[in-house]
């Protein structure tokens, strides 16, 4: 997903903000469920809502944002066994640089 946020330590980033690409992958054991209803799984809509809430809070370092999202996921969905998140700043304020920069973090619960 791509969201606007106010994360960063460089001049103007916490004020103007920027666009961020967030990728989250979670794993859990299916435990013999037939997956006939949404309640049989983890709703990606709920995961997206967790990410949206956390991305609204200005935070200087993307590492902290990633850690807090993984914390939120573990609290909301205790059946999750592992998760990996990547957060990329799409327009990094780096002189003579084009591309994206970011962090990835994995956790086993």
Secondary structure, DSSP 4 states (H G I P E B T S, - for coil): -EEEE---SSTTHHHH-EEEEEEEEEEE--TT----SGGGS--HHHHHHHHHHHHTS--S-HHHHHHHHHHHHHHH-TTEEEEEEEEEESS---TT--S-EEEEEEEE-
